[in-house]
Each structure stands twice: as structure tokens, then as C-alpha cells.
């Protein structure tokens, strides 16, 4: 890849295509049309003298040169953001943290401990679908297995345990979150001979349990913190899993990201010991 001066707008559009995995998502993000973005990426490749993307039927995939440019572009993004936003409220791009609903619930309750004295802007992505950290859909992820993708770095945190919780042991009905997660499947089997109330949001399942209408399967770091709920089953061994903090190996050396990783690690570690 030839070294040269970049137009920031080229880098901004390249980041959108790389993170979106194609022209259509990048068009929504940038307001540029897909044909315009396609032409801009071709022109950037010609100026650099290398191929940045593999054009696939379902999107754009980064080549090795593209991955190298992405790492440099992310670092540049952090450096130029304060200059671009001198007259704007947002001084830096948001640090996106991807985790499941319950881990996100825990992290939101510990926001002051995460940010410390820094004016970092956070964006929590609470979803059971895994954001692609390799494509920078998130900067930090909390996962239930060791990262295996290229360029990813992981730090094992603790062992996550699950149990059944309810207002009291006499409650037979179950709250089941519709989905394909291991806990949803487990509740589906356990509730076959009992009443079940299905919801699409884990938070609504917890609301049912707190109201005394159903029992629920929760990570112990959530269930044990609910004063009105009690554990009504032993730990569910088949749902136990390791917890990992994951980031891209390039991003973890950014000072802002490094500090956040350390603070999130301490919060998750402490919650596993409660």
C-alpha cells in the first residue's frame, strides 16, 4: 500500500463501507448514494495502488490491505474527531460496547465507575446477536466464549452461573423470552408441564417475576441483586459459561479503550464474586 496524504472524507466513507460490510449500509450512514460510494472506493483503491475490498454478491469484504487501512483509519478517526467537532457537542466518536441484555443492564448501573473522570461518550449495544468487532461494529464486546476471529484479543473474566428465581417457591408459571438463546431453550423444556408466559424482551420477563406472576432464569449476578426475588433452584450447570472481554488487538492500545476495558473487567469480576 503506497503511503500518501489522505482526504479525510475518503477515510470517513471508507470506514462506513468497511463497518457496514457493503455500499447499502454505508449509504444509510453517510447520506451518499451506493453508486457514489462505489466510485469513491474504486478511486481510493487506484490512488493507493491496492485492492481494499473483495466485491461479493452479498457485500464488501476487506482484503489484507483493507484491514491494514482500517486499523490506521480508526486511529486517525480518534485523532481528528476533536478537530472536526470543535463547535459540536460530540468531541469524540462513541465507544460502542456490545453485550447481552443482562450484562448491559449491569454495566449501565455502574456507569460512573466505567467512565471515571473521563468525558468519554459511550454507546451500549444490548443484543443477543454478536456485533462484529473485527469490522468495528463495536469497540468492546462481552462474550460467552474465547474470541476466534482474526485480529481479535480476549481477556477471560469469570464463570457466569444461572439459576431460577421467583418471588416465592409456590409460583409455577414461567416467563420465557422468545428466542434461540440457551436459556430460552432451557426454559422451553422446563416449562412443558407448567404454564408459560412468553415475552420478546428479557426486561419484561424480569417484570413478570418481580410482580410475582412467574419464575425466571437469570444469571446469578442479576438474580442475587433483586431484593424481592429468591433463588428457587440450584445452579443450572448446562447454562454455565465463561465470560470474555473482547476487542480488536489494534484498538485495545488506544488509551481511552484500555482504561474502559480495565474498568469493565473489574466490574464484571466483582459481580461474579457476589
N, C-alpha and C positions, 0 to 999 in steps of 0.2 A: 504494500500500500504506500503510495507516494505521500510524503509529508507536504502539506500546503496550508495556506490560510483558508479558513472556513467562513462562509457566510452563516451567521447564527440561525437564520431562517431555514437553511438547508438542514442543519443539525436538528432543529426543532421538528421539522417534517420527518426526517429520518427516524427520530425517536418515536414519533407517533405510529409510523408504519411498523417499526420493529416491535413495539409493545403491543400493537393491535394485531399483529400477525397477518396483515393484509391491508389493501387500499380502502375497502369499505369502512372498517372500524376507524381507520385514521381520518377518513373524510368526515365522519361524525365528530371526531375530536377536534379537528383543525378548522373545519369550515371550508376546506378546499375540496374540489371535486376529485373523484377517483382518477379520471384521466389526467388531470393536472398533477396529482401526486405521482402517478406512474411516470410521467415525463420528467418530473423533478428528480426522481430516484435514478432514472436512466442517465440524466445529465450529471448527477453526482458521481455515479459509477465511472462515467467517462473521464471526469476530471481527476478522480483518484486512480484510474487505471486498474481497477479491480472490480470483481463482481461481489456485491454486498448481499444479494438475495437470490434464493432459488425460487423461481416463479412456479408454484404448484397449482393444481386445479382448485384447491380449497384455500389458497392464501399464499403468503410470502414467508419463507423460512430463511433465517440468517445463515450465511456461509461463515467460514472461519474468519475471513476478513471483516464480515459484517459484525461478528461477535466482538472482534477487537475494536472496531469503531464504536460499537455500543458502549463498551466499558469506558472508552475515552469520552464519549458524548455525555454519559451520566455524570462523570466527574466534572466536565465542563459546565453542565447544567447547574450544579451546585455553586459553581464559582460565579456564573453570570447572573443568576437569579436576583441577587441583591441589587445589581446594577439596573436590570430591566425593571425592577419593581420599586425604584426609589420613591415614586409618588403613588404607590399602591399599598393596599393593606397587607398583601401577601409578600413577604420578603424572601421566603424560600419555598421550594416545592414541598408538598405534603409528603411526610414519611408514611407510607402505607403499610399497615400491619394486618396481615391476614391470619385468621384463626377461626376455629369453630365458635358457635354461639356462646357456649358456656365460658370458654377461655376469654372471649371478648368481653363478656359480662364481668368477669373478674378484673380484667385489665382496666376497664372503664371505671370500676370502683376504686382503683388505685392510681388514678390519673396524675395526681400531684406527685406521687412517688416516681412515676415514669418520667415526667417532664423535668422534675427538679427545678432549678432556677433558669433553665433554658427556655427561650421563646420558640420552641420547635412547634411546627404545625403538624398534627397527627391526623391520619385518616384510618379508621378502623374498618376492615372488611370482614364482616361476620357472616360466614357462609361455610357449609359443609363441603362445597366444591373447592378444590385446591387451586388457588391462584398460582400462576406460573411465574416463579421468582426469576427463572432464567431469562424471561422476557420482560422482567421488571414490572409485572402486573402488581407486585408488592415488593417492598424492600426487605421486610422481615416477616417470616411465617412461623407459626407454631403448628407442628405436625405430629402425627402419631407413629411415624417411622423415620428411620435414618434416610437423609436425602441421597438420591442415587443419580440425579441428573448431572450433566457436565457443568463444571464451574460453580457448583453449589457447596457451601460449607455448613456443617451442622454441629450443634452442641447439645449433648444429651442433658436433659433437665432432671427428670424424675419418672417414677412409675405412677400412672393415673389409675385409680381404682373406682369402681362403680358399686352402687347398692340401690335398693328400693327404699323410697321414703314416702311417708304419708302423715296425716295429722294424728292418726292412731291405727292400731293393727286391725281394727274391725272393718276398715274400708276395703271393699273387694274390687271395685271398679278400677280400671286402669286408664291413664292418659297416655295415648300413643301418638307420637309425631309421625305423620305420613312421610315415608322416605325409605331409602335403602341403606341407612347407616346401620352398623352392627347393633346399636342399642334399639333402634326401631324394629329390627328383625327379631331381637330377643324378646321384646315386649309383645310382638305379634304372636310368638309361640306361647309365652307365659299367660297371655290373656284369652286363650281359646275357650276356656271353660268359665270365663267371668265376663262381666260387662266391660266394654271398652268405649272410650270417648276419643275420637280421632281429631287431631288438630294439625294445621300446617306449620305452626310456629312453636318452637320449643318454649318460648316465653309463655304462651297460652297454656301449655301443658303444666308448667310450674304454677300458673294462676289457679288451675283446677285443683292442684294438690294443696296449695295454700288455703283454698276455700273449703277444703275438706271433702271435695267431690270425687277425688280419685287418688290413686297411688301413682308414683312416677319413678323412673330410673334416672338417677343423676350421678355425675361424678361426685365423689365424696367431698371435694373441695367446695362444691356448691351446696350439696345437701346438708353437710355439717354446719354450714353457716346460716341455715334457715332456722330461726329460733322456734318457729311454730311447727316444724316438721321433725319427725323422729325416724331413725333408720329401722325398717321393719323386715330386713332380710340380711343375711350375711353378704360379704363382698361377692360380686358376681365375677368369678375367675375368668370366664371366657371373654369378658369385655375389657379386661385389663390391657394396658398398652404403655409403651414407653412414650415419653414426650420429648420432642426435639425442637430447638430453636434453629431456624434455617435462614440463611441469607446467601446472596451471591458473594463468592470469595473476593471479588473486587470491592464491592460495596461495604463489606464489614470493616474495612480500614478507614472509611470516612469517619472523622471524629464524632459527628452527630449520630451516626448509626451505631458506632462502637459503644457510646455511652448508653444509648437506648437498649441495646442488646444486654448489656450488663445489668441494667435496672430491671428489665423484664425477666431476666434469668432469676434474679434474687426474689422477685415477687412470686414467680411460678414455683421456685424451690421451697419457699416458705409455705405456700398453700398446700404443698404435698405433705408437709410435716404436721399439719394441724390435726 
